[in-house]
Amino acid sequence: MGTDLSSFSNAMDNADYVLVDGVVFATEYLRAPDDATSIDDIVIEAKHGGAEIMFTRGEIDGAEDLGEGVYRLKSGEELRFLSSATLH
């Protein structure tokens, strides 16, 4: 992974929402990536209305840390993890 695993894990820790390219999704499942996580393991599942997204370890590997909890994936998508307190 291009970023520090602990940095990414800390950003996603207790996140209630994930902002993906400007759209807020409610997190359904988060698994902090670690050395035991394979590239096919799902680490993020989230919903926005009827839309569902998921990201695997392979998709987040190599994510660029843009600072302040924002990451750019190899695919170009930007992720930011948010808690309920952030949205108030």
Secondary structure, 3 states (H helix, E strand, C coil): CCCCHHHHHHHHCCCCEEEECCEEEEEEEECCCCCCCCCCCEEEEEEECCEEEEEEHHHHCCCEEEECCEEECCCCCEEEEECHHHHC
